[in-house]
Amino acid sequence: MPASLASTRRRIFTGSQVWVPLCGILLLWLLSAPERTHVHRCLGVFFLTSLDCAAAWAFIRAARRADLPAGFRKGLRWISSGLALCGLGSLYLLLLMLLHPETRAIFNLSDLLFLASYPAVLAGLLCMPRVDRPSIGLGRLLVDIAVFAAGVGLPLWFFAVEPGLSTASGYDAAMDVAWPVVTFGGIAALNIVLLTRMPLPSRRAFRLLAIAIGISWLADLLFLLDSIHGFVQRSPINWINVFNTLSIGLYLLAAGRMESDKLARPQAVRPAASSPLPIITIVAVSAWLLMFIIQGHPAPDVLSRIFWSLALLFVVLAVREIYVYRDSSRWLAAEIERESRARFESLVRHSSDVIMVVDAQRTIRFASPAVAGALGTSADAIAGRPLLGLAHPEDAARGAEFLDRLLGAPRALRTVQWRLRHADGSYRHFETVGSNAEGESAVEGLVINSRDVTERVALEDKLRQSQKLEALGQLVGGIAHNFNNILTSTMMRLGFLRENRQLPPEIASQILALDAEARRSADLTKKLVLFGQQQLLRKEPVNLRESVARLQREIARLLGEGIELRIAGGSSPEWVEADAALIEQVIMNLCANARDAMVNGGSLTIEVVGIEATRAAPASDGGTRKEPFVRLSFRDSGCGMDESVKRRLFEPFFTTKGIGGGVGLGLASAHGIVRQHGGWMEVESVLGLGSTFRVYLPRAPEPHAPKAA
């Protein structure tokens, strides 16, 4: 058997649905018009009793499904009890036929059990959860019932029930009235349920259940007509049992699908299906009009009843059209509003900006989900808090002025840039645009749209700092060049004076002191020139690893005995195009800086490694780097730095040392040299845990060795 056919068979006949083939066999047997012997009638009632019990058990099984709503499962249990009552009624009828075959009463105790199944089934349907927003109002439902009453109820009373009451009395007369009233009320209630209850677990399963209930009540209506007029008794086919068997088969199919169908996802509210009652009414009216035409001209009193029934039906149908138009208009307007709200909520939910609604008391009434990422708190948690309570103390006055201007200008847009407190205690920079929507009923407040610009502000600060350093470097470089010329002339004259042996010793010692001061000034001027990037570079291939190795002894003397020096990174050469003297000055400056950070001793690790472009940090403009680099790292175990020191680390004349401890040009000049070589520097430091300085220089190709002669 093909896999698709096997899977279809398993899907159709699973669990309680294995009884469906038996229903089909019984249905075919009934349609074959078997002889109406006592044995055949007993067999038919026996099979109907068995199938009623199977259907009741099937709904008990379906009610055990855990993912269905509790009300729906309770409703399935009520329907199961209604089917069980039908089974008891059939069982009583079977026993009556076996024990008292001569009994010919029209109604008996089984009819009371059948009638008791109606409220049980209706209770089950009414327990099921309602739709969120039904598209049909109560007036429309009542008008539909009125259409059914005018087109079906009145003719049923005039031409079926009333003639039966004229020949019946006592219990039979009560049943003649009870059957149509209960059946009519049940169909009207079923119509209400179809239009107001959620189709769970799927629309197909719910429709099967509704059709099964409707067909079973149609069989009861046929039973009533047969009891009064003997329509079915004169037919070779027992249509009452046919409709009962068909309804039980549909019950079993519905129970199986409710047990196994995948639970439908919540969907957007759609218009409810049109009520079936008007269609049933039109079919019924057409049927009894056709019957009167076939039977010939009715009597005058009958013709009068037909006229008034049709007139009432047309009036109710006209009223129904008014309700249809009203409900459709209301539903369409509600749908437009719902879709507009859903679109707005989707835009707000997916917006990266924080959208808030603030009332006149400056209290947050609404916040979009983006507030969780921007301020580290949920939208529900921030609602009800004052907006100015989140502002930085220095920006609170600016924020209050911003809100006051919004309250005083309903149609104007206002902007402000301020800092708001994050849940972790830090402050983030926000650019806020606000408008006054107090006059709009959907908002009734100030709409505040805030964008987190913390990173942009940080980049702007870095850019301003870089521009300031560049301008300062150009100024310092120009001054240093002129000052260097003056110092050169001064040192030449002091040199001439030193060569004069006739000067008194006191004057000669003063000249030597002046010469030492001039040389110190010249060294400071050299650093200023380097910082200003005004010095011409004499680039040549330099093996950075070899340069560090050559300076190892000098670095060790600079560090002193209390600091351990470690050289890491391997032994392969790492070539750069650089001015060797200036690179050595960068190395010595960074080592001196590390020594000053380790006053109580420690260790300094110098590492030289090659870095591919993909592993290097992004460029200052945010783009990717294409060429490889050589990284020169200095990792010390010193005192470390806080964020305020790190921000000003490469500023000229900035130093954390005391008076006489330095002028603050060592790191600034090293930074200038590295930038002049096309590289950059990075710093990592934690207060009390040491610092790491990294120098990145563009890698150069390995120079070719000279050929042997």
C-alpha positions in Angstrom: 0.0 0.0 0.0 1.5 3.4 -0.9 2.7 5.5 2.0 0.3 8.4 1.2 -2.7 6.1 1.2 -1.7 4.5 4.5 -1.2 7.8 6.2 -4.6 8.9 4.9 -6.2 5.8 6.3 -4.5 6.3 9.7 -5.7 10.0 9.7 -9.4 9.1 8.9 -9.8 6.0 11.1 -8.0 6.6 14.3 -9.3 6.1 17.9 -13.1 6.4 18.1 -13.4 6.8 14.3 -13.1 3.0 13.8 -16.9 3.0 14.4 -17.5 5.1 11.3 -17.3 2.1 8.8 -20.0 0.4 11.0 -22.2 3.6 10.6 -21.7 3.4 6.9 -22.7 -0.3 6.7 -25.8 0.4 8.8 -26.7 3.4 6.6 -26.4 1.3 3.4 -28.6 -1.4 5.0 -31.3 1.2 6.0 -31.3 2.8 2.5 -31.8 -0.7 1.0 -35.3 -0.6 2.4 -35.4 -3.8 4.4 -38.7 -5.4 5.4 -40.1 -3.8 8.5 -40.3 -6.9 10.6 -40.0 -7.0 14.3 -36.5 -8.5 14.1 -35.3 -5.8 11.7 -36.7 -3.0 13.9 -34.9 -4.5 16.9 -31.6 -4.8 15.0 -31.8 -1.2 13.9 -32.5 0.0 17.4 -29.7 -2.2 18.8 -27.1 -0.8 16.4 -28.2 2.8 17.1 -27.9 2.2 20.8 -24.4 0.8 20.4 -23.4 3.8 18.1 -24.8 6.3 20.6 -22.7 4.8 23.4 -19.6 4.8 21.1 -20.1 8.5 20.3 -20.6 9.4 23.9 -17.3 7.6 24.8 -15.6 9.3 21.8 -16.4 12.8 23.2 -15.1 11.7 26.7 -11.8 10.8 25.0 -11.7 14.1 23.1 -12.3 16.0 26.4 -9.1 14.6 27.8 -7.0 16.7 25.4 -4.9 19.0 27.5 -4.2 21.8 25.1 -7.9 22.6 24.6 -9.5 25.4 26.7 -11.1 24.1 29.9 -14.5 25.5 28.9 -14.3 23.6 25.6 -13.4 20.4 27.3 -16.3 20.9 29.7 -18.6 21.4 26.7 -17.5 18.1 25.2 -18.3 16.3 28.4 -21.8 17.8 28.3 -22.3 16.7 24.7 -21.1 13.3 25.7 -23.8 13.2 28.4 -26.5 14.2 25.8 -25.4 11.3 23.6 -25.5 9.0 26.6 -29.1 10.1 27.2 -29.9 9.2 23.6 -28.3 5.9 24.1 -30.4 5.3 27.2 -33.5 6.2 25.4 -32.7 3.8 22.6 -31.9 1.1 25.1 -35.2 1.6 26.8 -37.0 1.4 23.4 -35.1 -1.8 22.6 -36.1 -3.4 25.9 -39.7 -2.3 25.4 -39.7 -3.9 21.9 -38.2 -7.1 23.2 -40.4 -7.4 26.4 -43.6 -5.9 25.1 -43.6 -6.2 21.3 -47.4 -5.6 21.2 -47.1 -2.1 22.6 -48.1 0.5 20.0 -48.0 3.8 22.0 -46.9 6.8 20.0 -44.8 8.4 22.8 -43.2 6.7 25.9 -40.4 7.2 28.4 -37.7 7.0 25.7 -39.0 10.3 24.3 -38.4 12.1 27.6 -34.8 10.8 27.5 -34.4 12.0 23.9 -35.8 15.4 24.9 -33.4 15.6 27.9 -30.5 15.3 25.5 -31.3 18.7 24.0 -30.5 20.8 27.1 -27.3 18.7 27.7 -26.0 19.3 24.2 -27.0 23.0 24.3 -25.2 23.4 27.7 -22.1 21.8 26.1 -22.2 24.3 23.2 -22.7 27.3 25.5 -19.7 26.2 27.7 -17.4 26.6 24.7 -15.3 29.8 24.6 -16.7 32.8 22.7 -15.0 34.6 19.9 -13.2 37.8 21.0 -15.3 40.1 18.8 -18.3 38.5 17.1 -19.3 40.4 13.9 -23.1 39.7 14.6 -25.0 41.5 17.4 -27.8 40.3 19.6 -30.4 42.1 17.4 -29.3 40.3 14.3 -29.4 36.9 16.1 -33.0 37.6 17.3 -34.1 38.7 13.8 -32.7 35.5 12.4 -34.7 33.5 14.9 -37.8 35.6 13.9 -37.2 34.7 10.3 -37.1 31.0 11.2 -40.2 31.3 13.3 -42.2 33.1 10.6 -41.1 30.8 7.8 -40.9 27.4 9.6 -42.4 27.7 13.1 -45.8 29.1 12.1 -46.4 26.6 9.2 -45.2 23.8 11.4 -47.8 24.8 14.0 -50.6 25.5 11.5 -50.2 22.4 9.4 -48.6 19.8 11.6 -48.9 20.4 15.4 -52.4 21.9 15.5 -54.0 19.1 13.5 -52.3 16.5 15.8 -53.6 18.3 18.9 -57.1 18.0 17.6 -57.0 14.2 17.8 -54.6 13.7 20.8 -55.0 14.3 24.5 -53.1 14.0 27.7 -49.5 12.7 27.4 -49.6 12.5 23.6 -50.8 16.1 23.3 -48.0 17.3 25.7 -45.5 15.5 23.5 -47.0 17.0 20.4 -46.2 20.4 21.8 -42.9 19.6 23.5 -41.2 18.1 20.5 -41.5 21.1 18.1 -40.8 23.6 20.9 -37.6 21.9 22.0 -36.5 21.2 18.5 -37.2 24.8 17.4 -35.4 26.2 20.4 -32.5 23.9 19.9 -32.0 24.9 16.3 -32.2 28.6 17.2 -29.6 28.1 20.0 -27.4 26.1 17.6 -27.5 29.1 15.2 -26.3 31.4 18.0 -23.5 29.1 19.0 -22.3 28.8 15.4 -21.9 32.6 15.1 -20.5 33.4 18.6 -18.3 30.4 19.6 -14.6 29.8 18.6 -14.2 27.0 16.1 -11.9 24.7 18.1 -9.7 22.8 17.7 -10.2 23.5 13.9 -13.0 24.8 11.8 -13.5 21.5 10.1 -14.0 19.6 13.4 -16.4 22.3 14.7 -18.5 22.3 11.5 -18.8 18.5 11.7 -20.1 18.8 15.2 -22.7 21.4 14.2 -23.9 19.4 11.2 -24.2 16.3 13.3 -26.3 18.1 15.9 -28.5 19.7 13.2 -29.1 16.4 11.4 -30.0 14.6 14.7 -32.6 17.3 15.5 -34.0 17.0 12.0 -34.5 13.3 12.6 -36.4 14.2 15.8 -38.6 16.6 13.7 -39.3 13.8 11.2 -40.3 11.6 14.2 -42.8 14.2 15.3 -44.3 14.6 11.8 -44.4 10.8 11.4 -46.1 10.5 14.8 -48.9 12.9 13.7 -49.2 12.2 9.9 -47.4 8.9 9.4 -45.2 10.2 6.6 -42.3 7.9 7.3 -44.5 4.9 8.0 -45.8 5.0 4.4 -42.3 5.2 3.0 -40.3 2.1 2.2 -37.2 3.7 3.9 -37.1 4.5 7.6 -35.7 8.1 7.1 -35.7 8.7 10.9 -33.1 5.9 11.4 -31.2 7.0 8.3 -30.8 10.6 9.7 -30.0 9.3 13.2 -27.3 7.0 11.7 -25.8 9.7 9.6 -25.7 12.1 12.6 -23.9 9.5 14.8 -21.3 9.0 12.1 -20.7 12.7 11.9 -20.5 12.8 15.7 -17.8 10.1 15.6 -15.9 11.9 12.9 -16.1 15.2 14.8 -14.9 13.6 18.0 -12.0 12.0 16.3 -10.9 15.3 14.7 -11.3 17.1 18.0 -9.0 14.5 19.6 -6.3 14.6 16.8 -6.6 17.8 14.8 -3.8 20.3 15.3 -5.0 23.2 17.4 -5.5 26.2 15.1 -3.4 29.3 15.8 -5.2 32.5 16.9 -6.2 34.4 13.7 -7.4 37.8 12.9 -11.1 38.2 13.6 -13.1 37.5 10.4 -16.8 38.1 9.7 -18.8 35.3 11.0 -20.5 33.0 8.5 -23.9 33.9 7.5 -26.7 32.5 9.6 -28.1 29.2 8.1 -31.6 29.9 9.5 -32.7 32.1 6.5 -31.6 29.5 4.0 -33.4 26.8 6.0 -36.5 29.0 6.1 -36.5 29.6 2.3 -36.1 25.9 1.6 -38.9 25.0 4.1 -41.2 27.7 2.7 -40.5 26.5 -0.9 -41.2 22.9 0.2 -44.6 23.6 1.8 -45.7 25.9 -1.0 -44.8 23.2 -3.5 -46.8 20.7 -1.4 -49.9 22.9 -1.5 -49.6 23.4 -5.2 -49.3 19.6 -5.8 -52.3 19.0 -3.5 -54.5 21.6 -5.3 -56.1 24.8 -4.1 -56.1 25.0 -0.3 -59.2 25.9 1.7 -59.9 29.6 2.3 -58.9 29.5 5.9 -55.7 27.7 5.0 -55.0 30.3 2.3 -55.5 33.1 4.8 -52.9 31.5 7.1 -50.5 31.1 4.2 -50.9 34.8 3.3 -50.3 36.1 6.8 -47.3 33.8 7.3 -45.7 35.0 4.1 -46.4 38.6 4.9 -44.9 38.3 8.3 -41.9 36.5 6.8 -41.3 39.3 4.2 -41.5 41.9 7.0 -39.0 40.1 9.2 -36.7 39.6 6.2 -36.8 43.4 5.5 -35.9 44.1 9.2 -33.1 41.5 9.0 -31.6 43.4 6.0 -31.4 46.5 8.2 -29.6 44.6 10.9 -27.3 43.0 8.3 -26.3 46.4 7.0 -25.8 47.8 10.5 -23.7 44.9 11.8 -21.6 44.8 8.6 -20.9 48.6 8.9 -20.0 48.3 12.6 -17.8 45.3 12.0 -16.0 46.9 9.1 -15.3 50.1 11.1 -14.0 48.0 14.0 -11.8 46.0 11.6 -10.3 49.2 10.1 -9.6 50.5 13.6 -8.1 47.1 14.7 -5.9 46.9 11.6 -4.7 50.5 12.1 -3.9 49.8 15.8 -2.2 46.5 14.8 -0.1 48.4 12.2 0.8 51.1 14.8 1.8 48.5 17.4 3.9 46.6 14.9 5.7 49.8 13.9 6.3 50.7 17.5 7.4 47.2 18.4 10.0 47.1 15.6 11.3 50.6 16.1 14.7 51.0 17.5 13.8 54.4 18.9 12.1 54.7 22.3 8.6 56.1 22.0 6.8 57.3 25.1 3.5 59.0 25.9 3.8 61.5 28.8 0.8 63.2 30.4 0.6 66.8 31.6 2.0 65.8 35.0 5.1 64.5 33.2 4.4 60.9 34.1 5.1 58.2 31.6 1.8 56.5 30.5 3.2 54.3 27.7 6.7 53.2 26.5 7.6 51.1 23.5 9.5 47.8 23.8 12.7 49.5 22.7 13.0 50.9 26.2 14.3 47.5 27.3 17.4 47.8 25.2 17.9 51.6 25.7 17.4 51.9 29.4 17.5 48.3 30.6 14.0 48.1 31.9 10.7 46.8 30.7 7.9 49.0 29.3 5.5 47.9 32.1 8.1 48.7 34.8 8.7 52.2 33.5 5.0 53.1 33.1 3.8 55.4 35.9 7.2 56.8 36.7 8.1 60.6 36.2 10.1 61.2 33.1 12.3 63.8 34.7 13.2 61.2 37.4 15.3 59.4 34.7 17.2 62.6 33.7 20.8 63.3 34.7 20.9 66.0 37.5 22.7 68.4 35.2 20.1 67.9 32.4 16.9 67.9 34.6 16.4 71.7 34.1 16.9 71.4 30.4 14.4 68.5 30.3 11.8 70.4 32.3 12.1 73.4 29.9 11.7 71.0 27.0 8.4 69.6 28.4 7.1 73.0 29.3 7.6 74.2 25.8 5.8 71.2 24.5 2.8 71.8 26.8 2.6 75.4 25.6 2.8 74.6 21.8 0.3 72.0 20.7 1.4 71.8 17.1 5.1 72.5 17.3 8.0 70.0 17.4 10.7 70.5 20.0 14.1 68.8 20.4 16.5 68.3 23.2 19.7 66.3 23.8 20.1 65.0 27.3 21.2 62.1 29.4 18.8 59.4 30.9 19.7 56.9 33.6 20.1 53.3 32.6 19.0 50.5 34.9 22.7 49.7 35.6 23.2 53.2 37.0 25.1 54.7 34.0 23.7 57.5 31.9 23.1 57.3 28.2 22.9 60.2 25.7 19.5 60.6 23.9 18.4 62.9 21.2 14.7 63.5 21.8 12.0 64.9 19.6 8.6 65.7 21.1 5.1 66.8 20.0 1.9 67.7 21.8 -1.0 65.3 21.0 -3.2 66.1 24.0 -6.0 67.1 21.6 -6.1 63.6 20.0 -8.4 61.2 21.7 -6.2 58.2 20.8 -3.1 59.7 22.6 -4.1 62.5 25.0 -0.5 63.3 26.0 2.9 64.3 24.8 4.6 62.0 22.3 8.3 61.6 23.1 10.6 60.0 20.5 14.1 59.4 21.9 17.1 57.9 20.0 20.2 56.6 21.8 23.2 58.6 20.5 25.7 57.6 23.1 28.1 56.1 20.6 27.8 59.1 18.3 28.6 61.5 21.2 31.6 59.4 22.1 32.9 59.4 18.5 32.3 63.2 18.3 34.3 63.6 21.5 37.1 61.5 20.1 37.0 63.6 16.9 37.2 66.8 18.8 40.1 65.5 20.9 41.9 64.4 17.8 41.4 67.7 16.1 42.5 69.5 19.2 45.7 67.4 19.4 46.4 68.0 15.7 46.0 71.7 16.0 48.0 71.8 19.2 50.7 69.6 17.5 51.0 72.0 14.6 51.2 75.0 16.9 53.8 73.3 19.2 55.8 72.1 16.2 56.0 75.5 14.8 57.1 77.1 18.1 59.5 74.2 18.7 61.3 74.8 15.4 61.8 78.5 16.1 62.8 77.8 19.7 65.2 75.1 18.5 67.0 77.7 16.3 67.4 80.0 19.3 68.7 77.2 21.4 71.2 76.2 18.6 72.6 79.7 18.5 72.7 79.9 22.3 74.6 76.5 22.6 77.1 77.6 19.9 77.9 80.8 21.9 78.2 78.8 25.2 80.5 76.5 23.4 82.8 79.3 22.3 82.8 80.7 25.9 83.7 77.2 27.3 86.8 77.2 25.0 88.0 80.5 26.5 90.6 79.4 29.2 91.0 82.9 30.5 87.6 83.2 32.2 87.5 83.1 36.0 86.4 79.7 37.5 83.2 81.2 38.9 82.1 82.4 35.4 83.2 79.1 33.8 81.1 77.1 36.2 78.1 79.3 35.4 78.7 78.8 31.7 78.7 75.0 32.2 75.4 75.2 34.1 73.9 77.3 31.4 75.1 74.7 28.8 73.4 71.9 30.7 70.1 73.8 30.9 70.3 74.6 27.2 70.8 70.9 26.4 67.8 69.9 28.6 65.8 72.6 26.7 67.0 71.1 23.4 65.8 67.6 24.5 62.4 69.0 25.4 62.2 70.8 22.1 63.0 67.6 20.3 60.1 65.9 22.0 57.8 68.9 21.0 58.9 68.5 17.4 58.2 64.8 17.5 54.8 65.5 19.0 54.0 68.1 16.3 55.0 65.6 13.6 57.2 68.2 12.0 60.3 66.0 11.8 61.3 64.4 8.6 61.4 60.6 8.7 64.3 58.5 7.4 62.5 55.3 6.7 64.2 52.0 6.1 63.4 48.3 6.6 63.5 47.6 10.3 63.3 44.2 12.0 61.1 45.2 15.0 62.0 42.0 16.9 65.7 42.7 16.4 65.3 46.3 17.6 63.7 45.0 20.9 66.5 42.4 21.3 69.2 45.0 20.8 67.6 47.4 23.4 67.1 44.6 25.9 70.1 45.5 28.1 69.4 49.2 28.0 65.7 48.5 28.9 66.8 46.3 31.8 69.0 49.1 33.1 66.1 51.5 32.7 63.7 49.3 34.6 66.0 48.6 37.5 66.5 45.5 39.7 63.0 45.3 41.1 61.2 44.8 37.7 61.4 41.6 35.7 61.7 41.9 31.9 60.2 39.3 29.6 60.5 39.1 25.8 57.7 37.1 24.1 56.4 36.5 20.6 58.7 34.0 19.0 61.9 34.4 17.0 60.7 35.1 13.4 61.6 38.5 12.0 58.8 41.1 11.8 59.7 43.9 9.3 58.3 47.5 9.2 59.2 50.6 7.2 60.3 53.0 9.9 62.8 55.5 11.2 64.8 53.1 13.5 65.9 55.9 15.9 62.3 57.1 16.4 61.0 53.6 16.9 63.6 53.0 19.5 62.6 56.2 21.2 58.9 54.9 21.3 60.1 51.7 22.9 62.1 53.4 25.5 59.3 55.9 26.3 56.8 53.1 26.8 59.2 51.2 29.0 59.9 54.3 31.1 56.2 54.8 31.5 55.8 51.1 32.6 58.7 51.6 35.1 57.0 54.6 36.7 53.8 52.6 37.1 55.6 49.9 39.1 57.1 51.8 42.0 57.0 48.6 44.1 58.4 46.3 41.4 56.7 43.9 39.1 57.1 42.6 35.6 57.1 44.0 32.1 56.3 41.7 29.1 57.3 42.9 25.6 55.8 41.0 22.7 56.2 41.3 18.9 53.7 39.5 16.7 52.4 39.8 13.2 48.6 40.6 12.8 46.5 39.8 9.7 44.2 42.6 8.5 41.1 40.6 9.4 42.2 40.4 13.1 43.1 44.0 13.4 40.8 46.6 15.0 38.5 48.6 12.6 39.9 51.8 11.1 39.0 55.1 12.7 36.4 55.8 10.0 34.7 52.4 10.7 36.0 50.7 7.5 38.0 47.5 7.4 41.8 47.4 7.2 43.3 45.7 4.2 47.0 45.5 5.0 48.7 43.3 7.7 50.3 44.9 10.8 53.0 44.2 13.3 51.9 44.5 16.9 54.3 45.6 19.6 52.8 45.1 23.1 54.0 46.3 26.5 52.1 44.6 29.4 53.0 45.7 33.0 51.7 44.7 36.4 51.6 48.3 37.7 49.0 50.4 39.3 46.8 50.7 36.2 44.6 53.7 35.3 40.9 54.7 35.6 38.8 55.9 32.7 39.4 59.6 33.3 43.2 59.1 33.0 42.9 56.9 29.9 40.8 59.6 28.1 43.7 62.1 28.5 46.6 59.7 28.2 48.1 61.1 25.0 47.5 64.8 25.7 50.7 66.8 25.8 51.8 68.1 29.2 49.3 65.8 30.9 50.9 63.8 33.7 49.9 62.0 36.9 53.3 62.4 38.4 54.1 65.0 41.0 56.1 68.3 40.6 59.4 67.5 39.0 58.3 63.9 38.0 57.9 64.7 34.3 56.4 67.2 31.8 53.9 64.8 30.2 55.4 64.5 26.7 56.6 60.9 26.7 53.4 59.2 25.7 52.3 62.2 23.5 55.6 62.1 21.5 55.3 58.2 21.2 51.8 58.6 20.0 52.9 61.2 17.4 55.7 59.0 16.1 53.4 56.0 15.7 50.8 58.1 13.8 53.5 59.6 11.6 54.4 56.0 10.6 50.8 55.2 9.6 50.0 53.2 12.8 48.0 53.5 15.9 48.0 52.8 19.6 45.6 51.0 21.9 45.5 50.9 25.7 43.9 48.5 28.1 44.1 49.2 31.8 42.3 48.4 35.0 43.0 50.4 38.2 45.2 48.2 40.4 45.7 45.4 37.8 48.2 46.9 35.4 48.1 48.2 31.9 48.8 47.0 28.3 50.0 49.4 25.5 49.8 48.1 22.0 51.6 49.7 19.1 50.4 48.7 15.5 52.7 49.5 12.6 52.2 48.5 8.9 54.1 45.4 8.0 56.7 45.7 5.3 57.9 43.0 2.9 61.1 41.2 3.9 64.1 42.9 2.2 66.1 40.9 -0.3 69.6 39.8 0.9 72.5 41.2 -1.1 73.9 38.8 -3.7 77.3 37.3 -3.0 80.2 38.5 -5.2 
